[in-house]
Amino acid sequence: MAITRRVRKDRAGEFERELIAFASESLKDPHSRGVHLLYPTPDAEVPEYGILRSFESTEARDLFYASDFYRNWVAKVGHLVEGDPESRELTGLEAWFREGSGKAPPRWKMALLTWVAVWPVSMGVPKVIVPLIGDALPHFLRSGVVAAGIVTVLTWVAMPLLVKVARPWIHPASRGGKP
């Protein structure tokens, strides 16, 4: 789930403290699989915070958002935010391609761009990692290290760069491709 909250500019510090405490406490839920917090740029006119959260199932997700714990937090930060939270379910590739409007591009574009990133990364990473680790690990562990390298490069280098470069093609109707 992707939750976006617009925060009153003069209350951003207080909201951040509450958000960090909430996120930390929420990880005690045994059905939670992770939470990532996204912060606004320092010059944002209206600070917008993102909360990306994953669960083991849709049932676990629904129970979490219906819980007293979540409802109490929403009430606690109500005076710090502007309007209601915006919620979107992210089920895969569209998480990479979110545009300011929240609308994902067609799946074929997401798949094609992901393939363009995965192909060279999946060829290059093994060429770097395998010589470094050699035969020190069994094949299945070596494959795991290579897979971790591929995921790391895709997550922090290839996909962010490729999505930025391809933004006008991915989102042609969005002010020249800029969010």
C-alpha positions as CSV (number, residue, x, y, z in Angstrom):
1,M,0.0,0.0,0.0
2,A,1.1,3.5,-0.7
3,I,-0.3,6.2,1.6
4,T,0.3,9.8,0.9
5,R,-0.2,12.5,3.5
6,R,-0.1,16.3,3.0
7,V,1.3,17.9,6.1
8,R,0.9,21.5,7.3
9,K,4.3,23.1,6.7
10,D,4.5,24.5,10.2
11,R,3.8,21.0,11.7
12,A,6.2,18.9,9.5
13,G,8.7,18.3,12.4
14,E,6.0,17.1,14.7
15,F,4.5,14.9,12.0
16,E,7.9,13.3,11.2
17,R,8.4,12.4,14.9
18,E,4.9,10.9,15.1
19,L,5.4,9.1,11.7
20,I,8.7,7.5,12.8
21,A,7.2,6.3,16.1
22,F,4.1,4.9,14.3
23,A,6.2,3.1,11.7
24,S,8.5,1.6,14.3
25,E,5.6,0.4,16.5
26,S,3.7,-0.9,13.4
27,L,6.5,-3.3,12.6
28,K,5.5,-5.3,15.7
29,D,2.5,-6.5,13.7
30,P,3.4,-10.1,12.8
31,H,1.7,-9.8,9.4
32,S,3.6,-6.7,8.4
33,R,6.4,-7.3,5.8
34,G,7.9,-3.8,5.9
35,V,7.4,-0.1,5.9
36,H,9.3,2.6,4.0
37,L,9.0,6.3,4.7
38,L,9.3,8.9,1.9
39,Y,10.1,12.4,2.8
40,P,9.3,15.6,0.8
41,T,11.9,17.8,-0.8
42,P,13.1,20.6,1.5
43,D,11.5,23.3,-0.8
44,A,8.1,21.6,-1.1
45,E,5.3,24.2,-0.8
46,V,3.1,21.6,0.9
47,P,5.1,18.8,2.4
48,E,3.9,15.4,1.2
49,Y,5.0,12.3,3.0
50,G,4.7,8.8,1.6
51,I,4.3,5.5,3.5
52,L,4.9,2.4,1.6
53,R,3.8,-0.7,3.5
54,S,3.7,-4.4,2.6
55,F,1.7,-7.2,4.2
56,E,1.7,-11.0,4.0
57,S,-1.8,-10.9,2.5
58,T,-4.7,-8.7,1.6
59,E,-6.5,-9.9,4.7
60,A,-3.6,-8.8,6.9
61,R,-3.6,-5.4,5.1
62,D,-7.3,-4.9,5.6
63,L,-7.1,-5.9,9.3
64,F,-4.2,-3.4,9.8
65,Y,-6.1,-0.5,8.3
66,A,-9.2,-1.4,10.2
67,S,-7.3,-1.7,13.5
68,D,-7.6,0.6,16.5
69,F,-3.8,1.1,16.3
70,Y,-4.1,2.6,12.8
71,R,-7.3,4.6,13.5
72,N,-5.8,6.1,16.6
73,W,-2.7,7.2,14.7
74,V,-4.8,8.8,12.0
75,A,-6.7,10.7,14.7
76,K,-3.5,11.6,16.5
77,V,-2.0,13.3,13.5
78,G,-5.3,14.8,12.2
79,H,-4.4,18.3,13.3
80,L,-1.0,18.0,11.6
81,V,-2.2,17.2,8.1
82,E,-4.3,18.7,5.3
83,G,-7.1,16.6,4.1
84,D,-7.5,12.8,4.1
85,P,-4.8,10.4,3.2
86,E,-4.5,9.2,-0.4
87,S,-4.2,5.4,-0.6
88,R,-3.2,3.3,-3.6
89,E,-2.6,-0.4,-3.7
90,L,0.7,-1.2,-5.4
91,T,0.9,-4.7,-6.7
92,G,4.2,-4.8,-8.6
93,L,5.8,-2.8,-11.3
94,E,3.7,0.3,-10.9
95,A,5.5,1.2,-7.7
96,W,8.5,2.2,-9.9
97,F,6.5,4.3,-12.3
98,R,4.3,6.4,-10.0
99,E,3.6,9.9,-11.4
100,G,2.5,12.8,-9.4
101,S,-1.1,12.1,-10.4
102,G,-0.8,8.6,-8.9
103,K,-1.7,7.1,-12.3
104,A,0.5,4.2,-13.5
105,P,1.4,3.9,-17.2
106,P,0.2,1.0,-19.3
107,R,1.6,-2.3,-18.1
108,W,3.3,-3.0,-21.4
109,K,5.4,0.2,-21.0
110,M,6.4,-0.8,-17.5
111,A,7.3,-4.3,-18.6
112,L,9.4,-3.0,-21.5
113,L,11.3,-0.5,-19.5
114,T,11.9,-3.1,-16.7
115,W,13.2,-5.5,-19.4
116,V,15.5,-2.8,-20.8
117,A,17.0,-2.4,-17.2
118,V,17.1,-6.1,-16.3
119,W,18.8,-7.3,-19.4
120,P,22.2,-5.5,-19.2
121,V,22.2,-5.6,-15.4
122,S,21.7,-9.3,-15.3
123,M,24.6,-9.7,-17.7
124,G,27.0,-7.2,-16.0
125,V,26.6,-8.0,-12.4
126,P,27.6,-11.6,-12.6
127,K,30.7,-10.5,-14.6
128,V,31.7,-8.4,-11.7
129,I,30.7,-10.5,-8.7
130,V,31.6,-14.1,-9.8
131,P,35.3,-13.3,-10.3
132,L,35.3,-11.6,-6.8
133,I,33.8,-14.6,-5.0
134,G,35.1,-17.3,-7.3
135,D,34.4,-20.9,-6.1
136,A,34.4,-19.9,-2.4
137,L,30.6,-20.5,-2.2
138,P,28.4,-23.4,-3.4
139,H,26.6,-22.6,-6.7
140,F,23.2,-21.9,-5.1
141,L,24.8,-19.4,-2.6
142,R,26.8,-17.8,-5.4
143,S,23.6,-17.4,-7.4
144,G,22.0,-15.8,-4.4
145,V,24.8,-13.3,-4.1
146,V,24.5,-12.5,-7.8
147,A,20.7,-12.1,-7.5
148,A,21.3,-9.7,-4.5
149,G,23.7,-7.7,-6.7
150,I,21.2,-7.5,-9.5
151,V,18.4,-6.4,-7.2
152,T,20.7,-3.8,-5.6
153,V,21.7,-2.3,-8.9
154,L,18.2,-2.3,-10.3
155,T,16.8,-0.7,-7.1
156,W,19.2,2.1,-6.5
157,V,20.8,2.7,-9.9
158,A,19.2,1.3,-13.1
159,M,15.5,1.7,-12.5
160,P,15.6,5.2,-10.9
161,L,17.8,6.4,-13.8
162,L,15.8,4.7,-16.5
163,V,12.5,5.9,-15.2
164,K,13.8,9.4,-15.0
165,V,15.2,9.4,-18.6
166,A,12.0,7.7,-20.0
167,R,9.5,9.9,-18.0
168,P,8.3,11.8,-21.1
169,W,7.5,8.4,-22.9
170,I,6.0,6.8,-19.8
171,H,3.8,9.8,-18.9
172,P,3.4,11.8,-22.1
173,A,0.4,13.8,-20.9
174,S,2.1,15.1,-17.7
175,R,3.5,18.6,-18.3
176,G,6.3,17.5,-20.6
177,G,6.9,14.3,-18.5
178,K,7.7,16.1,-15.3
179,P,5.8,15.3,-12.1
